[in-house]
Amino acid sequence: MRRAVASLCVCWLAYCSAPRSNALPLVFGMTPEQAGLALGVPLAYHSGRGGSKIYVAAGLADIPGFYPVDTGLALQFRADG
């Protein structure tokens, strides 16, 4: 029983003290340039009008803490107003 408790304590300490990466690289209020830097890929303009533009992050995004992906991600940016 002591070994089980000791093992659980060691596992818990190792998990809690492990360095954390930024699990949520995108936050509200980012510019397209900031979002591109956070994702690690440039954003390409897709469409938009009237203060609302859609950009696509295409390519191999390598976000720390996540699996690399090879699909596109569409992001909508709206102008303040």
C-alpha positions in Angstrom: 0.0 0.0 0.0 2.9 2.4 0.8 4.4 1.8 -2.6 1.1 2.6 -4.3 0.7 5.8 -2.4 4.4 6.8 -3.0 4.0 6.0 -6.7 0.9 8.2 -6.9 2.6 11.0 -5.1 5.6 10.9 -7.4 3.4 10.8 -10.5 1.3 13.7 -9.2 4.4 15.8 -8.5 5.9 15.1 -11.9 2.6 16.0 -13.6 2.0 19.2 -11.7 5.6 20.4 -11.9 6.0 19.8 -15.6 6.5 22.9 -17.6 3.4 24.0 -19.4 3.2 25.3 -22.9 0.7 27.8 -24.0 -2.3 25.5 -24.5 -4.4 28.3 -26.0 -2.3 30.3 -28.3 -5.2 32.3 -29.7 -6.9 34.9 -27.6 -9.7 37.5 -28.2 -8.5 40.8 -29.7 -5.5 39.5 -31.6 -4.6 41.1 -34.9 -4.0 38.8 -38.0 -0.3 39.3 -37.6 -0.3 38.3 -33.9 -2.5 35.2 -34.7 -0.1 34.2 -37.4 2.8 34.4 -35.0 0.9 32.4 -32.4 0.1 29.6 -34.8 3.5 29.6 -36.4 2.2 29.9 -40.0 1.3 33.0 -42.0 -2.3 33.9 -42.5 -3.6 34.2 -46.1 -6.5 36.6 -46.8 -9.6 34.7 -48.0 -12.5 37.1 -48.1 -14.4 39.8 -46.3 -16.2 43.1 -46.5 -17.7 45.7 -44.2 -15.0 45.5 -41.5 -15.1 41.7 -41.3 -12.3 39.7 -42.9 -11.6 36.0 -43.1 -8.0 34.7 -43.1 -6.9 31.1 -43.5 -4.0 29.6 -41.7 -2.7 27.0 -44.1 0.3 24.8 -43.8 1.9 22.7 -41.2 1.2 24.4 -37.9 3.4 23.3 -35.1 2.0 24.5 -31.8 3.9 23.4 -28.7 1.8 21.0 -26.7 -0.3 19.9 -29.7 0.0 17.6 -32.6 1.2 19.2 -35.9 -1.7 19.5 -38.4 -1.8 19.9 -42.1 -5.3 21.3 -42.5 -6.5 24.9 -42.8 -8.0 27.0 -40.0 -10.3 29.8 -40.9 -10.2 32.9 -38.6 -12.6 35.8 -38.8 -11.4 39.3 -37.7 -13.8 42.1 -37.2 -13.0 45.8 -37.1 -13.8 47.8 -34.0 -16.8 49.9 -34.5 
